[in-house]
Amino acid sequence: MAPRVLLVVSGGIAAYKAPALVRALVATGASVQVIMTPAAAAFVTELSLATVSGRPVRTSLLDPAHEGAVGHIELADWPDLVLVAPATANIMARATVGMADDLATTVLLATRAPVHWAPAMNTNMWRHPATQENLARLKARGHTVIGPDSGALACGWVGEGRMLDPELLAEHVATALADEAPRAGEGEDAENAGPTSWRGRRVLVSAGPTRAHLDPVRFLTNASTGAMGFELAAAAANRGAHVTLVAGPVHLATPPGVERRDVTTADEMLAVMDAVLVEHPQDLVAMVAAVSDLVAAVPSPDKLPKAELETMLASSPWRQGVDVLATLVGRHRDHAYFLGFGAQTLPETTSDPAAVTAGLRALGESKLAKKGCDALFVNRVGVPDTGFGSHTNTGLLLRTSQAGVAMDDAGPPVPKSALAAWILDQLRPSLA
């Protein structure tokens, strides 16, 4: 039987994407029933949604055609999953306090199906303490929040608050439904690996580069694209974890089901990750970001003329940037399992596999001891198919143990999504 998705469309401008979302959900094999709030009708028509879903759209709580059979309870009992998209600040607030004054909020109060929210609103509304408190309360009840993404908003602002694209939402829903379905062969042997192995866990991931400013328009950075960190965050979310992703300046879409915080500098990254750890102990902290090593001791408050910039580069004092991972380990060692990442180079002439492994292991063990973390994934950069800018990657996973440092080799280069899943499956037993 096809999985059943109840789509609640509330009254935000992103409601115009609802027909495309229904199409994407149907394309995954789902049966879709749509509920529209009265405000949603300002942005999308019942006819368009009924056409793409193949079902009449439900809008009224007291509909004589359905309430003889207590239709709103039938709707609440029908789905395998409820998706609220777009989820406005208004409907989240009303659901948080248990209001049931229209069909949408009544069904949300009555359903026993998992509820997933795809927020869409102005950046300031998203960041308002009231909205964040409501989100926290919904999550505490077991609800899932998908996004929002960052980008240009209908109000003219640029920032957090954009609903994820329909294809990404449909992919998230398909994954969530697959996670709920029983699987042949699942049992005790599958407890530490696979699609539900991180359910109930909290994971904090950093990704991308940071910037060390010389003046307001110039900065030092590195070649990190953020791809590995984003894939690790996506893999953890797909396995059921509550994931917070702290991202440096990259142009990547937020993975479905992941809460994203954007930063620019190493100091900002440290402050955000520290705050997350203070708020909630994390089961895993994965420091995938490539943090700037040096910063200008005295960056210029104004844009420097070219000649002065050259002088600054040649003679200005530099200082080491904050070591985000080592600092977090020192502050929160007892509240998380820490995984570091190390991108390393070896001499160009090093091609023998055994020599590559030995060289990477030596560099990795040194960094593992320096950072004080529990595990470290070390990979080689500067060669094809691994590291920055590549769609594939491989390396060594080193873990501290009473017997010393254990090593697992990831093998030949694989897509970063597959490598992320492998890393999580390798680490899961350590978190038991």
Secondary structure, DSSP 4 states (H G I P E B T S, - for coil): ---EEEEEE-SSGGGGGHHHHHHHHHHTT-EEEEEE-GGGGGTS-HHHHHHHHSSPPB--TT-HHHHTTTHHHHHHHS-SEEEEEEE-HHHHHHHHTT--SSHHHHHHHH--S-EEEEE---HHHHHSHHHHHHHHHHHHTT-EE--PEEEE-TTS-EEEEEPPPHHHHHHHHHHHHHHHS--TT-SGGGTTSSTTTTTT-EEEEEESB--EESSSS-EE-----SHHHHHHHHHHHHTT-EEEEEE-S---PPPTTEEEEE--SHHHHHHHHHHHHHHS--SEEEE--B--SEEESS--SSPPPHHHHHHHHHHS-EEEPP-HHHHHHHHHGGG-EEEEEEEE---TT---HHHHHHHHHHHHHHHHHHHT-SEEEEEE-SSTTSSTT-SEE--EEEEEETTEEEEEE--S-EEHHHHHHHHHHHHGGGG-
